[in-house]
Amino acid sequence: MNNPSAPAIRFEKVSRHFGDVKAVDQVDLEIGDGEFFSMLGPSGSGKTTCLRMIAGFDRPTSGSIHLYGKEVSSLPPYDRDVNTVFQDYALFPHMNVGDNIAYGLMVKKVAKEERQKRVDEMLELVQLSGFAGRKPSQLSGGQRQRVALARALINHPKVLLLDEPLGALDLKLRQQMQIELKSIQKRVGITFIFVTHDQEEAITMSDRIAVFSQGRIEQIGSPSDIYERPASAFVAGFVGTSNLVSGEVAKRIIGSDQTFSIRPEKIRLGSANDKPAADMLSLDGIIRDVVYLGLYTRYLVEVDGSVDLVVIEQNLKTTSMDVLSAKGQKVRLSWHKDHMSRLGG
């Protein structure tokens, strides 16, 4: 019997080894009921292996996995109340949309009238009403993704696993589907666990994010926690762009050679004779390179003759000619003390 007050998913010291390779190494994790939770990290970081262990496609070498308080580490996939949406959709090409969505109900021998009712509900949920008779080959990538989502949701799983489901879509459609996925998750109210290497996807959709590196979790937190207060140099560098400052330059600014991070958009680019406010930190530098990107401009500023800092400014009043002429200028960089993070690793 599941415990409704327990976390949707709990990992206790979970490891998965393939020979000498530690794909997942001593991971502890709790995912709450109804959360949109993302596992974020580069290829080979352990996130997909964790998802496969939740689904039952793979088993831990050690440790235990709990689904709403029930230990499921050794249960096969069909005995777990979870469903998975894959990047390649895995739709049956010979079946129409309605039959693809209803497949799980057919296997469970649900009556035809009930099947039809629930298929119609799912089609409405994913905004594909009227598409039941079409074949997958007659759909766009975004529409096939919605069909795969409807098929996974029709059995009302307690947890839905999404394995890089937007990876095959173009940028504009991917951004549209991010918003739609979050909206659908809110409407159905079940736990979504989303695996991605795309930090923008994770930040856009998630209630919380776990950042993975080399089989371990580097940090767990809300999107704003992860971005504004990275716990390590890896998180600071992987989630967005960050300037990492250490050694003598750090010592001159903060009195310690401990590494700190500062996001490029938090740095103010001023003239060389600017006097920053008392609660601001500052450095003098020379603009070494300028990249005009339409919405904003990226400056590469050399400080202390050895360290390059990236600064991003939105193009509110300037033109491409204005910003490109800044190359070689002496500048003063300043930022608020609260906007930098001292890093623990």
PyMOL commands that set and color helices and strands:
alter all, ss='L'
color gray80, all
select helices_A, chain A and resi 47-55+77-79+97-107+112-125+136-138+141-153+171-188+199-205+223-228+233-238+247-254+264-266+320-324+337-339
alter helices_A, ss='H'
color red, helices_A
select strands_A, chain A and resi 9-18+21-31+36-40+62-67+70-71+82-86+159-163+191-196+208-213+216-221+243-245+260-262+268-271+280-292+296-303+307-314+330-336+340-342
alter strands_A, ss='S'
color yellow, strands_A
deselect
rebuild
show_as cartoon
